[in-house]
């Protein structure tokens, strides 16, 4: 079975640095596929002040800015890797677009659980 890292065009960043919702530095592991516009973020233990769950919009903005991913097409998957169990979610946004300052703004994040298989 092919894993995301086996797919041509996939990049892995360990760790990927960004800011949480309170502008504190945080980090995660990231796998991103530029052509397909998807990213998988894995929360790291003691990654910063806030977990990925509390700052998906700043993570999404950093991914789009760093890798030139269209914000309307971004598919963000989040993996929480804990000793007892892994859990996976897809993060949906009501809207993602460029802002007036040529940055990125995302509104209304929500998480939907995914089957680990």
Biopython code that builds the backbone (N, CA, C, O; Angstrom):
import numpy as np
from Bio.PDB.StructureBuilder import StructureBuilder

atoms = [
    (1, "UNK", "N", (0.835, -1.173, 0.000)),
    (1, "UNK", "CA", (0.000, 0.000, 0.000)),
    (1, "UNK", "C", (0.886, 1.244, 0.000)),
    (1, "UNK", "O", (1.851, 1.333, 0.758)),
    (2, "UNK", "N", (0.548, 2.191, -0.850)),
    (2, "UNK", "CA", (1.308, 3.423, -0.953)),
    (2, "UNK", "C", (0.969, 4.347, 0.217)),
    (2, "UNK", "O", (-0.200, 4.525, 0.561)),
    (3, "UNK", "N", (1.998, 4.927, 0.820)),
    (3, "UNK", "CA", (1.784, 5.903, 1.886)),
    (3, "UNK", "C", (1.911, 7.303, 1.285)),
    (3, "UNK", "O", (2.439, 7.449, 0.182)),
    (4, "UNK", "N", (1.441, 8.325, 1.983)),
    (4, "UNK", "CA", (1.576, 9.686, 1.444)),
    (4, "UNK", "C", (3.017, 10.063, 1.124)),
    (4, "UNK", "O", (3.259, 10.802, 0.170)),
    (5, "UNK", "N", (3.967, 9.577, 1.894)),
    (5, "UNK", "CA", (5.374, 9.912, 1.635)),
    (5, "UNK", "C", (5.914, 9.253, 0.367)),
    (5, "UNK", "O", (6.915, 9.711, -0.184)),
    (6, "UNK", "N", (5.263, 8.182, -0.104)),
    (6, "UNK", "CA", (5.697, 7.501, -1.325)),
    (6, "UNK", "C", (5.212, 8.199, -2.590)),
    (6, "UNK", "O", (5.705, 7.916, -3.682)),
    (7, "UNK", "N", (4.256, 9.102, -2.452)),
    (7, "UNK", "CA", (3.679, 9.758, -3.626)),
    (7, "UNK", "C", (4.636, 10.817, -4.168)),
    (7, "UNK", "O", (5.163, 11.621, -3.400)),
    (8, "UNK", "N", (4.865, 10.827, -5.470)),
    (8, "UNK", "CA", (5.715, 11.872, -6.051)),
    (8, "UNK", "C", (5.117, 13.250, -5.793)),
    (8, "UNK", "O", (3.903, 13.435, -5.883)),
    (9, "UNK", "N", (5.965, 14.206, -5.474)),
    (9, "UNK", "CA", (5.509, 15.563, -5.210)),
    (9, "UNK", "C", (5.202, 15.847, -3.753)),
    (9, "UNK", "O", (4.783, 16.953, -3.411)),
    (10, "UNK", "N", (5.406, 14.862, -2.890)),
    (10, "UNK", "CA", (5.144, 15.028, -1.466)),
    (10, "UNK", "C", (6.396, 15.541, -0.769)),
    (10, "UNK", "O", (7.506, 15.085, -1.046)),
    (11, "UNK", "N", (6.206, 16.496, 0.140)),
    (11, "UNK", "CA", (7.313, 17.016, 0.934)),
    (11, "UNK", "C", (6.992, 16.814, 2.406)),
    (11, "UNK", "O", (5.843, 16.929, 2.833)),
    (12, "UNK", "N", (8.032, 16.510, 3.170)),
    (12, "UNK", "CA", (7.873, 16.339, 4.606)),
    (12, "UNK", "C", (8.715, 17.397, 5.311)),
    (12, "UNK", "O", (9.873, 17.618, 4.957)),
    (13, "UNK", "N", (8.124, 18.049, 6.313)),
    (13, "UNK", "CA", (8.819, 19.058, 7.097)),
    (13, "UNK", "C", (8.709, 18.654, 8.560)),
    (13, "UNK", "O", (7.612, 18.525, 9.103)),
    (14, "UNK", "N", (9.869, 18.456, 9.189)),
    (14, "UNK", "CA", (9.903, 18.023, 10.580)),
    (14, "UNK", "C", (10.896, 18.866, 11.345)),
    (14, "UNK", "O", (12.095, 18.669, 11.151)),
    (15, "UNK", "N", (10.505, 19.761, 12.174)),
    (15, "UNK", "CA", (9.144, 20.234, 12.423)),
    (15, "UNK", "C", (8.805, 21.421, 11.523)),
    (15, "UNK", "O", (9.688, 22.061, 10.954)),
    (16, "UNK", "N", (7.530, 21.692, 11.411)),
    (16, "UNK", "CA", (6.991, 22.842, 10.688)),
    (16, "UNK", "C", (6.612, 23.885, 11.726)),
    (16, "UNK", "O", (5.788, 23.622, 12.601)),
    (17, "UNK", "N", (7.205, 25.063, 11.634)),
    (17, "UNK", "CA", (6.985, 26.118, 12.623)),
    (17, "UNK", "C", (5.903, 27.089, 12.143)),
    (17, "UNK", "O", (5.878, 27.482, 10.977)),
    (18, "UNK", "N", (5.017, 27.463, 13.059)),
    (18, "UNK", "CA", (3.981, 28.454, 12.775)),
    (18, "UNK", "C", (3.584, 29.094, 14.098)),
    (18, "UNK", "O", (4.148, 28.761, 15.141)),
    (19, "UNK", "N", (2.623, 30.007, 14.068)),
    (19, "UNK", "CA", (2.163, 30.668, 15.285)),
    (19, "UNK", "C", (0.752, 30.220, 15.609)),
    (19, "UNK", "O", (-0.067, 30.007, 14.715)),
    (20, "UNK", "N", (0.473, 30.078, 16.913)),
    (20, "UNK", "CA", (-0.878, 29.708, 17.318)),
    (20, "UNK", "C", (-1.779, 30.942, 17.297)),
    (20, "UNK", "O", (-1.342, 32.014, 16.881)),
    (21, "UNK", "N", (-3.007, 30.808, 17.730)),
    (21, "UNK", "CA", (-3.982, 31.896, 17.657)),
    (21, "UNK", "C", (-3.593, 33.091, 18.522)),
    (21, "UNK", "O", (-4.065, 34.201, 18.277)),
    (22, "UNK", "N", (-2.745, 32.890, 19.526)),
    (22, "UNK", "CA", (-2.284, 33.981, 20.386)),
    (22, "UNK", "C", (-0.902, 34.492, 19.966)),
    (22, "UNK", "O", (-0.248, 35.214, 20.718)),
    (23, "UNK", "N", (-0.471, 34.118, 18.779)),
    (23, "UNK", "CA", (0.810, 34.547, 18.200)),
    (23, "UNK", "C", (2.025, 34.003, 18.941)),
    (23, "UNK", "O", (3.096, 34.609, 18.922)),
    (24, "UNK", "N", (1.851, 32.855, 19.596)),
    (24, "UNK", "CA", (2.975, 32.174, 20.228)),
    (24, "UNK", "C", (3.535, 31.149, 19.245)),
    (24, "UNK", "O", (2.769, 30.517, 18.518)),
    (25, "UNK", "N", (4.843, 30.973, 19.210)),
    (25, "UNK", "CA", (5.401, 29.969, 18.308)),
    (25, "UNK", "C", (4.993, 28.561, 18.717)),
    (25, "UNK", "O", (4.969, 28.231, 19.902)),
    (26, "UNK", "N", (4.679, 27.755, 17.747)),
    (26, "UNK", "CA", (4.343, 26.347, 17.968)),
    (26, "UNK", "C", (4.842, 25.564, 16.762)),
    (26, "UNK", "O", (5.412, 26.147, 15.839)),
    (27, "UNK", "N", (4.637, 24.266, 16.758)),
    (27, "UNK", "CA", (5.154, 23.448, 15.668)),
    (27, "UNK", "C", (4.367, 22.154, 15.547)),
    (27, "UNK", "O", (3.650, 21.750, 16.462)),
    (28, "UNK", "N", (4.520, 21.516, 14.397)),
    (28, "UNK", "CA", (3.931, 20.209, 14.141)),
    (28, "UNK", "C", (4.810, 19.546, 13.083)),
    (28, "UNK", "O", (5.654, 20.207, 12.477)),
    (29, "UNK", "N", (4.622, 18.271, 12.861)),
    (29, "UNK", "CA", (5.220, 17.616, 11.697)),
    (29, "UNK", "C", (4.237, 17.795, 10.556)),
    (29, "UNK", "O", (3.024, 17.766, 10.763)),
    (30, "UNK", "N", (4.762, 17.982, 9.345)),
    (30, "UNK", "CA", (3.885, 18.271, 8.219)),
    (30, "UNK", "C", (4.297, 17.462, 7.003)),
    (30, "UNK", "O", (5.481, 17.353, 6.682)),
    (31, "UNK", "N", (3.305, 16.899, 6.332)),
    (31, "UNK", "CA", (3.476, 16.277, 5.021)),
    (31, "UNK", "C", (2.550, 17.042, 4.098)),
    (31, "UNK", "O", (1.359, 17.166, 4.383)),
    (32, "UNK", "N", (3.075, 17.557, 2.995)),
    (32, "UNK", "CA", (2.271, 18.386, 2.100)),
    (32, "UNK", "C", (2.493, 17.945, 0.656)),
    (32, "UNK", "O", (3.610, 17.614, 0.258)),
    (33, "UNK", "N", (1.421, 17.946, -0.111)),
    (33, "UNK", "CA", (1.495, 17.645, -1.540)),
    (33, "UNK", "C", (1.034, 18.885, -2.288)),
    (33, "UNK", "O", (-0.149, 19.225, -2.276)),
    (34, "UNK", "N", (1.978, 19.558, -2.939)),
    (34, "UNK", "CA", (1.702, 20.849, -3.560)),
    (34, "UNK", "C", (0.684, 20.752, -4.683)),
    (34, "UNK", "O", (-0.256, 21.546, -4.730)),
    (35, "UNK", "N", (0.850, 19.799, -5.583)),
    (35, "UNK", "CA", (-0.022, 19.708, -6.759)),
    (35, "UNK", "C", (-1.460, 19.359, -6.381)),
    (35, "UNK", "O", (-2.401, 19.822, -7.026)),
    (36, "UNK", "N", (-1.635, 18.549, -5.342)),
    (36, "UNK", "CA", (-2.981, 18.129, -4.951)),
    (36, "UNK", "C", (-3.593, 19.018, -3.879)),
    (36, "UNK", "O", (-4.794, 18.935, -3.622)),
    (37, "UNK", "N", (-2.782, 19.871, -3.246)),
    (37, "UNK", "CA", (-3.309, 20.824, -2.270)),
    (37, "UNK", "C", (-3.730, 20.242, -0.942)),
    (37, "UNK", "O", (-4.594, 20.805, -0.271)),
    (38, "UNK", "N", (-3.140, 19.126, -0.545)),
    (38, "UNK", "CA", (-3.483, 18.578, 0.762)),
    (38, "UNK", "C", (-2.271, 18.616, 1.683)),
    (38, "UNK", "O", (-1.126, 18.646, 1.232)),
    (39, "UNK", "N", (-2.549, 18.614, 2.979)),
    (39, "UNK", "CA", (-1.495, 18.592, 3.990)),
    (39, "UNK", "C", (-1.948, 17.736, 5.158)),
    (39, "UNK", "O", (-3.126, 17.718, 5.516)),
    (40, "UNK", "N", (-0.998, 17.030, 5.742)),
    (40, "UNK", "CA", (-1.253, 16.241, 6.949)),
    (40, "UNK", "C", (-0.359, 16.816, 8.039)),
    (40, "UNK", "O", (0.867, 16.792, 7.926)),
    (41, "UNK", "N", (-0.979, 17.331, 9.090)),
    (41, "UNK", "CA", (-0.248, 17.896, 10.218)),
    (41, "UNK", "C", (-0.353, 16.937, 11.393)),
    (41, "UNK", "O", (-1.448, 16.509, 11.756)),
    (42, "UNK", "N", (0.781, 16.601, 11.982)),
    (42, "UNK", "CA", (0.807, 15.723, 13.152)),
    (42, "UNK", "C", (1.210, 16.546, 14.363)),
    (42, "UNK", "O", (2.286, 17.142, 14.400)),
    (43, "UNK", "N", (0.329, 16.567, 15.347)),
    (43, "UNK", "CA", (0.625, 17.329, 16.558)),
    (43, "UNK", "C", (1.788, 16.683, 17.303)),
    (43, "UNK", "O", (1.851, 15.462, 17.440)),
    (44, "UNK", "N", (2.697, 17.514, 17.776)),
    (44, "UNK", "CA", (3.853, 17.044, 18.526)),
    (44, "UNK", "C", (3.625, 17.257, 20.015)),
    (44, "UNK", "O", (2.967, 18.222, 20.404)),
    (45, "UNK", "N", (4.161, 16.369, 20.859)),
    (45, "UNK", "CA", (4.051, 16.593, 22.303)),
    (45, "UNK", "C", (4.744, 17.906, 22.671)),
    (45, "UNK", "O", (5.819, 18.210, 22.156)),
    (46, "UNK", "N", (4.137, 18.663, 23.544)),
    (46, "UNK", "CA", (4.693, 19.940, 23.999)),
    (46, "UNK", "C", (5.097, 20.807, 22.812)),
    (46, "UNK", "O", (6.196, 21.360, 22.781)),
    (47, "UNK", "N", (4.194, 20.921, 21.833)),
    (47, "UNK", "CA", (4.503, 21.636, 20.608)),
    (47, "UNK", "C", (4.466, 23.146, 20.767)),
    (47, "UNK", "O", (4.952, 23.857, 19.887)),
    (48, "UNK", "N", (3.926, 23.646, 21.817)),
    (48, "UNK", "CA", (3.812, 25.083, 22.005)),
    (48, "UNK", "C", (2.714, 25.375, 22.996)),
    (48, "UNK", "O", (2.393, 24.542, 23.845)),
    (49, "UNK", "N", (2.146, 26.535, 22.894)),
    (49, "UNK", "CA", (1.114, 26.942, 23.846)),
    (49, "UNK", "C", (-0.247, 26.345, 23.524)),
    (49, "UNK", "O", (-1.047, 26.084, 24.422)),
    (50, "UNK", "N", (-0.507, 26.131, 22.240)),
    (50, "UNK", "CA", (-1.814, 25.603, 21.842)),
    (50, "UNK", "C", (-1.614, 24.421, 20.911)),
    (50, "UNK", "O", (-0.671, 24.397, 20.120)),
    (51, "UNK", "N", (-2.503, 23.443, 21.008)),
    (51, "UNK", "CA", (-2.462, 22.326, 20.080)),
    (51, "UNK", "C", (-3.059, 22.718, 18.740)),
    (51, "UNK", "O", (-3.655, 23.787, 18.606)),
    (52, "UNK", "N", (-2.900, 21.859, 17.757)),
    (52, "UNK", "CA", (-3.423, 22.122, 16.411)),
    (52, "UNK", "C", (-4.925, 22.370, 16.460)),
    (52, "UNK", "O", (-5.448, 23.167, 15.680)),
    (53, "UNK", "N", (-5.615, 21.702, 17.357)),
    (53, "UNK", "CA", (-7.060, 21.851, 17.475)),
    (53, "UNK", "C", (-7.468, 23.296, 17.755)),
    (53, "UNK", "O", (-8.557, 23.714, 17.362)),
    (54, "UNK", "N", (-6.616, 24.058, 18.425)),
    (54, "UNK", "CA", (-6.949, 25.419, 18.807)),
    (54, "UNK", "C", (-6.450, 26.478, 17.829)),
    (54, "UNK", "O", (-6.724, 27.662, 18.021)),
    (55, "UNK", "N", (-5.728, 26.082, 16.789)),
    (55, "UNK", "CA", (-5.215, 27.084, 15.849)),
    (55, "UNK", "C", (-5.136, 26.561, 14.412)),
    (55, "UNK", "O", (-4.124, 26.777, 13.746)),
    (56, "UNK", "N", (-6.174, 25.879, 13.915)),
    (56, "UNK", "CA", (-6.081, 25.362, 12.545)),
    (56, "UNK", "C", (-6.037, 26.457, 11.488)),
    (56, "UNK", "O", (-5.450, 26.263, 10.423)),
    (57, "UNK", "N", (-6.651, 27.607, 11.767)),
    (57, "UNK", "CA", (-6.654, 28.690, 10.784)),
    (57, "UNK", "C", (-5.260, 29.285, 10.593)),
    (57, "UNK", "O", (-4.890, 29.630, 9.471)),
    (58, "UNK", "N", (-4.479, 29.411, 11.676)),
    (58, "UNK", "CA", (-3.118, 29.937, 11.502)),
    (58, "UNK", "C", (-2.222, 28.904, 10.835)),
    (58, "UNK", "O", (-1.337, 29.263, 10.057)),
    (59, "UNK", "N", (-2.438, 27.636, 11.128)),
    (59, "UNK", "CA", (-1.697, 26.569, 10.458)),
    (59, "UNK", "C", (-2.017, 26.559, 8.970)),
    (59, "UNK", "O", (-1.108, 26.485, 8.143)),
    (60, "UNK", "N", (-3.299, 26.634, 8.619)),
    (60, "UNK", "CA", (-3.707, 26.633, 7.209)),
    (60, "UNK", "C", (-3.120, 27.828, 6.463)),
    (60, "UNK", "O", (-2.655, 27.689, 5.332)),
    (61, "UNK", "N", (-3.141, 29.003, 7.096)),
    (61, "UNK", "CA", (-2.585, 30.195, 6.455)),
    (61, "UNK", "C", (-1.094, 30.045, 6.202)),
    (61, "UNK", "O", (-0.601, 30.436, 5.144)),
    (62, "UNK", "N", (-0.380, 29.488, 7.153)),
    (62, "UNK", "CA", (1.069, 29.293, 6.989)),
    (62, "UNK", "C", (1.363, 28.280, 5.882)),
    (62, "UNK", "O", (2.294, 28.476, 5.100)),
    (63, "UNK", "N", (0.582, 27.203, 5.807)),
    (63, "UNK", "CA", (0.770, 26.202, 4.749)),
    (63, "UNK", "C", (0.545, 26.842, 3.386)),
    (63, "UNK", "O", (1.352, 26.660, 2.474)),
    (64, "UNK", "N", (-0.532, 27.581, 3.242)),
    (64, "UNK", "CA", (-0.832, 28.211, 1.943)),
    (64, "UNK", "C", (0.238, 29.223, 1.557)),
    (64, "UNK", "O", (0.635, 29.292, 0.394)),
    (65, "UNK", "N", (0.704, 30.004, 2.517)),
    (65, "UNK", "CA", (1.733, 30.989, 2.234)),
    (65, "UNK", "C", (3.081, 30.376, 1.924)),
    (65, "UNK", "O", (3.784, 30.833, 1.023)),
    (66, "UNK", "N", (3.439, 29.361, 2.654)),
    (66, "UNK", "CA", (4.752, 28.725, 2.491)),
    (66, "UNK", "C", (4.837, 27.893, 1.216)),
    (66, "UNK", "O", (5.888, 27.839, 0.578)),
    (67, "UNK", "N", (3.739, 27.247, 0.843)),
    (67, "UNK", "CA", (3.763, 26.303, -0.280)),
    (67, "UNK", "C", (2.896, 26.734, -1.461)),
    (67, "UNK", "O", (2.704, 25.959, -2.398)),
    (68, "UNK", "N", (2.375, 27.948, -1.428)),
    (68, "UNK", "CA", (1.576, 28.495, -2.519)),
    (68, "UNK", "C", (0.400, 27.593, -2.873)),
    (68, "UNK", "O", (0.123, 27.344, -4.047)),
    (69, "UNK", "N", (-0.283, 27.111, -1.845)),
    (69, "UNK", "CA", (-1.482, 26.281, -2.019)),
    (69, "UNK", "C", (-2.692, 27.216, -2.075)),
    (69, "UNK", "O", (-2.799, 28.134, -1.262)),
    (70, "UNK", "N", (-3.591, 26.995, -3.014)),
    (70, "UNK", "CA", (-4.815, 27.780, -3.123)),
    (70, "UNK", "C", (-5.646, 27.559, -1.859)),
    (70, "UNK", "O", (-6.018, 26.422, -1.570)),
    (71, "UNK", "N", (-5.946, 28.612, -1.100)),
    (71, "UNK", "CA", (-6.678, 28.427, 0.160)),
    (71, "UNK", "C", (-8.070, 27.829, -0.015)),
    (71, "UNK", "O", (-8.565, 27.151, 0.885)),
    (72, "UNK", "N", (-8.701, 28.065, -1.147)),
    (72, "UNK", "CA", (-10.032, 27.493, -1.375)),
    (72, "UNK", "C", (-9.961, 25.990, -1.656)),
    (72, "UNK", "O", (-10.960, 25.282, -1.522)),
    (73, "UNK", "N", (-8.782, 25.507, -2.046)),
    (73, "UNK", "CA", (-8.621, 24.095, -2.398)),
    (73, "UNK", "C", (-7.914, 23.280, -1.316)),
    (73, "UNK", "O", (-7.808, 22.061, -1.444)),
    (74, "UNK", "N", (-7.430, 23.923, -0.258)),
    (74, "UNK", "CA", (-6.667, 23.221, 0.776)),
    (74, "UNK", "C", (-7.498, 22.145, 1.460)),
    (74, "UNK", "O", (-8.632, 22.389, 1.872)),
    (75, "UNK", "N", (-6.925, 20.961, 1.576)),
    (75, "UNK", "CA", (-7.491, 19.872, 2.371)),
    (75, "UNK", "C", (-6.510, 19.640, 3.514)),
    (75, "UNK", "O", (-5.380, 19.206, 3.292)),
    (76, "UNK", "N", (-6.943, 19.927, 4.724)),
    (76, "UNK", "CA", (-6.081, 19.818, 5.896)),
    (76, "UNK", "C", (-6.513, 18.626, 6.738)),
    (76, "UNK", "O", (-7.635, 18.576, 7.243)),
    (77, "UNK", "N", (-5.613, 17.678, 6.878)),
    (77, "UNK", "CA", (-5.823, 16.510, 7.727)),
    (77, "UNK", "C", (-4.951, 16.675, 8.961)),
    (77, "UNK", "O", (-3.807, 17.119, 8.867)),
    (78, "UNK", "N", (-5.491, 16.318, 10.114)),
    (78, "UNK", "CA", (-4.762, 16.460, 11.365)),
    (78, "UNK", "C", (-4.669, 15.103, 12.030)),
    (78, "UNK", "O", (-5.647, 14.361, 12.120)),
    (79, "UNK", "N", (-3.462, 14.796, 12.495)),
    (79, "UNK", "CA", (-3.217, 13.529, 13.199)),
    (79, "UNK", "C", (-2.731, 13.847, 14.603)),
    (79, "UNK", "O", (-1.775, 14.600, 14.794)),
    (80, "UNK", "N", (-3.403, 13.262, 15.572)),
    (80, "UNK", "CA", (-2.971, 13.357, 16.960)),
    (80, "UNK", "C", (-2.369, 12.007, 17.321)),
    (80, "UNK", "O", (-3.086, 11.013, 17.441)),
    (81, "UNK", "N", (-1.065, 11.974, 17.491)),
    (81, "UNK", "CA", (-0.363, 10.727, 17.784)),
    (81, "UNK", "C", (-0.042, 10.684, 19.274)),
    (81, "UNK", "O", (0.872, 11.358, 19.751)),
    (82, "UNK", "N", (-0.807, 9.885, 19.987)),
    (82, "UNK", "CA", (-0.614, 9.759, 21.421)),
    (82, "UNK", "C", (-0.235, 8.309, 21.740)),
    (82, "UNK", "O", (-0.546, 7.403, 20.967)),
    (83, "UNK", "N", (0.435, 8.090, 22.875)),
    (83, "UNK", "CA", (0.874, 6.722, 23.200)),
    (83, "UNK", "C", (-0.260, 5.701, 23.214)),
    (83, "UNK", "O", (-0.060, 4.554, 22.816)),
    (84, "UNK", "N", (-1.445, 6.103, 23.667)),
    (84, "UNK", "CA", (-2.553, 5.153, 23.766)),
    (84, "UNK", "C", (-3.265, 4.922, 22.437)),
    (84, "UNK", "O", (-3.741, 3.818, 22.173)),
    (85, "UNK", "N", (-3.340, 5.955, 21.599)),
    (85, "UNK", "CA", (-4.080, 5.814, 20.343)),
    (85, "UNK", "C", (-3.802, 7.010, 19.431)),
    (85, "UNK", "O", (-3.482, 8.108, 19.887)),
    (86, "UNK", "N", (-3.934, 6.763, 18.154)),
    (86, "UNK", "CA", (-3.881, 7.832, 17.160)),
    (86, "UNK", "C", (-5.317, 8.222, 16.818)),
    (86, "UNK", "O", (-6.217, 7.382, 16.831)),
    (87, "UNK", "N", (-5.517, 9.488, 16.515)),
    (87, "UNK", "CA", (-6.813, 9.917, 16.001)),
    (87, "UNK", "C", (-6.568, 10.853, 14.826)),
    (87, "UNK", "O", (-5.574, 11.576, 14.769)),
    (88, "UNK", "N", (-7.511, 10.814, 13.892)),
    (88, "UNK", "CA", (-7.374, 11.552, 12.635)),
    (88, "UNK", "C", (-8.638, 12.363, 12.378)),
    (88, "UNK", "O", (-9.751, 11.907, 12.639)),
    (89, "UNK", "N", (-8.444, 13.581, 11.858)),
    (89, "UNK", "CA", (-9.558, 14.469, 11.546)),
    (89, "UNK", "C", (-9.277, 15.183, 10.235)),
    (89, "UNK", "O", (-8.122, 15.424, 9.884)),
    (90, "UNK", "N", (-10.339, 15.518, 9.514)),
    (90, "UNK", "CA", (-10.222, 16.447, 8.395)),
    (90, "UNK", "C", (-10.778, 17.762, 8.912)),
    (90, "UNK", "O", (-11.832, 17.798, 9.546)),
    (91, "UNK", "N", (-10.052, 18.854, 8.632)),
    (91, "UNK", "CA", (-10.477, 20.180, 9.069)),
    (91, "UNK", "C", (-11.106, 20.888, 7.880)),
    (91, "UNK", "O", (-10.481, 21.038, 6.830)),
    (92, "UNK", "N", (-12.351, 21.324, 8.056)),
    (92, "UNK", "CA", (-13.071, 22.075, 7.034)),
    (92, "UNK", "C", (-13.147, 23.533, 7.471)),
    (92, "UNK", "O", (-13.234, 23.831, 8.662)),
    (93, "UNK", "N", (-13.113, 24.428, 6.506)),
    (93, "UNK", "CA", (-13.289, 25.852, 6.777)),
    (93, "UNK", "C", (-14.504, 26.342, 5.997)),
    (93, "UNK", "O", (-14.747, 25.898, 4.875)),
    (94, "UNK", "N", (-15.263, 27.255, 6.590)),
    (94, "UNK", "CA", (-16.377, 27.864, 5.864)),
    (94, "UNK", "C", (-15.830, 28.643, 4.678)),
    (94, "UNK", "O", (-16.407, 28.633, 3.591)),
    (95, "UNK", "N", (-14.703, 29.322, 4.905)),
    (95, "UNK", "CA", (-14.088, 30.090, 3.833)),
    (95, "UNK", "C", (-12.587, 30.185, 4.056)),
    (95, "UNK", "O", (-12.124, 30.317, 5.189)),
    (96, "UNK", "N", (-11.843, 30.118, 2.978)),
    (96, "UNK", "CA", (-10.412, 30.367, 2.981)),
    (96, "UNK", "C", (-10.078, 31.174, 1.743)),
    (96, "UNK", "O", (-10.440, 30.791, 0.630)),
    (97, "UNK", "N", (-9.383, 32.303, 1.933)),
    (97, "UNK", "CA", (-9.089, 33.165, 0.792)),
    (97, "UNK", "C", (-7.925, 34.087, 1.141)),
    (97, "UNK", "O", (-7.498, 34.165, 2.293)),
    (98, "UNK", "N", (-7.424, 34.782, 0.125)),
    (98, "UNK", "CA", (-6.405, 35.804, 0.353)),
    (98, "UNK", "C", (-7.063, 37.016, 1.004)),
    (98, "UNK", "O", (-8.217, 37.343, 0.725)),
    (99, "UNK", "N", (-6.296, 37.681, 1.887)),
    (99, "UNK", "CA", (-6.826, 38.880, 2.514)),
    (99, "UNK", "C", (-6.313, 40.127, 1.787)),
    (99, "UNK", "O", (-5.623, 40.016, 0.774)),
    (100, "UNK", "N", (-6.647, 41.296, 2.298)),
    (100, "UNK", "CA", (-6.274, 42.559, 1.657)),
    (100, "UNK", "C", (-4.769, 42.781, 1.594)),
    (100, "UNK", "O", (-4.294, 43.539, 0.749)),
    (101, "UNK", "N", (-4.016, 42.137, 2.469)),
    (101, "UNK", "CA", (-2.574, 42.339, 2.547)),
    (101, "UNK", "C", (-1.803, 41.206, 1.874)),
    (101, "UNK", "O", (-0.612, 41.021, 2.125)),
    (102, "UNK", "N", (-2.485, 40.459, 1.027)),
    (102, "UNK", "CA", (-1.919, 39.328, 0.286)),
    (102, "UNK", "C", (-1.509, 38.175, 1.200)),
    (102, "UNK", "O", (-0.680, 37.343, 0.832)),
    (103, "UNK", "N", (-2.092, 38.137, 2.383)),
    (103, "UNK", "CA", (-1.927, 36.997, 3.269)),
    (103, "UNK", "C", (-3.117, 36.076, 3.092)),
    (103, "UNK", "O", (-3.783, 36.115, 2.057)),
    (104, "UNK", "N", (-3.393, 35.250, 4.086)),
    (104, "UNK", "CA", (-4.486, 34.292, 3.988)),
    (104, "UNK", "C", (-5.351, 34.367, 5.234)),
    (104, "UNK", "O", (-4.855, 34.541, 6.347)),
    (105, "UNK", "N", (-6.643, 34.234, 5.027)),
    (105, "UNK", "CA", (-7.595, 34.250, 6.130)),
    (105, "UNK", "C", (-8.519, 33.048, 5.988)),
    (105, "UNK", "O", (-9.030, 32.762, 4.905)),
    (106, "UNK", "N", (-8.723, 32.354, 7.096)),
    (106, "UNK", "CA", (-9.632, 31.209, 7.132)),
    (106, "UNK", "C", (-10.665, 31.438, 8.225)),
    (106, "UNK", "O", (-10.332, 31.909, 9.313)),
    (107, "UNK", "N", (-11.922, 31.102, 7.934)),
    (107, "UNK", "CA", (-13.023, 31.289, 8.882)),
    (107, "UNK", "C", (-13.748, 29.970, 9.115)),
    (107, "UNK", "O", (-13.842, 29.121, 8.229)),
    (108, "UNK", "N", (-14.255, 29.826, 10.331)),
    (108, "UNK", "CA", (-15.158, 28.733, 10.663)),
    (108, "UNK", "C", (-14.576, 27.342, 10.576)),
    (108, "UNK", "O", (-15.154, 26.483, 9.911)),
    (109, "UNK", "N", (-13.429, 27.084, 11.237)),
    (109, "UNK", "CA", (-12.906, 25.721, 11.172)),
    (109, "UNK", "C", (-13.785, 24.733, 11.937)),
    (109, "UNK", "O", (-14.331, 25.058, 12.991)),
    (110, "UNK", "N", (-13.911, 23.542, 11.399)),
    (110, "UNK", "CA", (-14.590, 22.450, 12.100)),
    (110, "UNK", "C", (-13.861, 21.155, 11.773)),
    (110, "UNK", "O", (-13.276, 21.001, 10.701)),
    (111, "UNK", "N", (-13.911, 20.240, 12.715)),
    (111, "UNK", "CA", (-13.215, 18.957, 12.539)),
    (111, "UNK", "C", (-14.209, 17.830, 12.361)),
    (111, "UNK", "O", (-15.250, 17.782, 13.016)),
    (112, "UNK", "N", (-13.866, 16.929, 11.464)),
    (112, "UNK", "CA", (-14.673, 15.725, 11.252)),
    (112, "UNK", "C", (-13.752, 14.527, 11.457)),
    (112, "UNK", "O", (-12.709, 14.445, 10.809)),
    (113, "UNK", "N", (-14.110, 13.591, 12.344)),
    (113, "UNK", "CA", (-13.246, 12.438, 12.583)),
    (113, "UNK", "C", (-13.124, 11.547, 11.341)),
    (113, "UNK", "O", (-14.065, 11.399, 10.561)),
    (114, "UNK", "N", (-11.951, 10.971, 11.188)),
    (114, "UNK", "CA", (-11.691, 10.038, 10.091)),
    (114, "UNK", "C", (-11.386, 8.650, 10.667)),
    (114, "UNK", "O", (-10.871, 8.527, 11.778)),
    (115, "UNK", "N", (-11.701, 7.646, 9.919)),
    (115, "UNK", "CA", (-11.353, 6.277, 10.285)),
    (115, "UNK", "C", (-9.832, 6.125, 10.136)),
    (115, "UNK", "O", (-9.299, 6.422, 9.067)),
    (116, "UNK", "N", (-9.133, 5.680, 11.157)),
    (116, "UNK", "CA", (-7.676, 5.549, 11.082)),
    (116, "UNK", "C", (-7.185, 4.668, 9.935)),
    (116, "UNK", "O", (-6.054, 4.825, 9.476)),
    (117, "UNK", "N", (-8.027, 3.741, 9.469)),
    (117, "UNK", "CA", (-7.613, 2.889, 8.360)),
    (117, "UNK", "C", (-7.577, 3.675, 7.075)),
    (117, "UNK", "O", (-7.249, 3.125, 6.024)),
]
sb = StructureBuilder()
sb.init_structure("model")
sb.init_model(0)
sb.init_chain("A")
sb.init_seg("    ")
for serial, (resi, resn, name, xyz) in enumerate(atoms, 1):
    if name == "N":
        sb.init_residue(resn, " ", resi, " ")
    sb.init_atom(name, np.array(xyz, "f"), 0.0, 1.0, " ", f" {name:<3s}", serial, name[0])
structure = sb.get_structure()
